[in-house]
C-alpha cells in the first residue's frame, strides 16, 4: 500500500518493508522492544488517510505505525482470534475492523477498538470479509451468510437467500443501487 507520505509498504512473512523510492527499510518484531511490530508475518496493510496512520494486521494481532517516532503501537482486540483483520473507513470517518469476534470501531478518545452496536455482533462473530459498498452501507459475510449493515439507521439485511456465492474479495454498488460481488 502507498501512504500519505509517498512511501510504499510491503507486508511479508519476515516483517514490514518501507520503500522510499531509493531504499527499502525493514521493520521486524523484537521480543525485547514493545514498540516493535507485534509479529513478523504481515497479513494485511491499511493506509488510514483520515488519521495519517498505517494499520498493520499480523499473525499475532494488530499494530499501527507512528511516523514521528518510527515505531509501532500495539492493540489488543479482546476475544479476537483472527490473524487477518480487515480495516476500512466509513464516509463519516469511522474506522472499522472486521475481526473474529465481530466488527469493531476505533475510538480516538480511548485509543482502542470498541464494539459496534449489539444488533450486528451476533452475526459478525465469524466475519470473513467486509467492504464499504456505499457511504452508509457495509457488506460482510460469515461462513454461511451475506449481510448489508446500514450504518446510519443501525439496520441489518441478510442477503443469503438472494446469493449463491459464499465468499467475496471485492464489492461495489452501481448507480441504480445493485450490489456487485467479485
HELIX and SHEET records of a PDB file:
HELIX    1   1 UNK A  118  UNK A  121  1                                   4    
HELIX    2   2 UNK A  122  UNK A  124  5                                   3    
HELIX    3   3 UNK A  160  UNK A  162  5                                   3    
SHEET    1   A 3 UNK A   8  UNK A  12  0                                        
SHEET    2   A 3 UNK A  15  UNK A  19 -1                                        
SHEET    3   A 3 UNK A  24  UNK A  27 -1                                        
SHEET    1   B 4 UNK A  42  UNK A  48  0                                        
SHEET    2   B 4 UNK A  53  UNK A  58 -1                                        
SHEET    3   B 4 UNK A  61  UNK A  66 -1                                        
SHEET    4   B 4 UNK A  71  UNK A  75 -1                                        
SHEET    1   C 4 UNK A  86  UNK A  89  0                                        
SHEET    2   C 4 UNK A  95  UNK A  99 -1                                        
SHEET    3   C 4 UNK A 102  UNK A 107 -1                                        
SHEET    4   C 4 UNK A 112  UNK A 115 -1                                        
SHEET    1   D 4 UNK A 129  UNK A 134  0                                        
SHEET    2   D 4 UNK A 137  UNK A 141 -1                                        
SHEET    3   D 4 UNK A 146  UNK A 150 -1                                        
SHEET    4   D 4 UNK A 155  UNK A 158 -1                                        
SHEET    1   E 2 UNK A 171  UNK A 173  0                                        
SHEET    2   E 2 UNK A 179  UNK A 181 -1                                        
END                                                                             
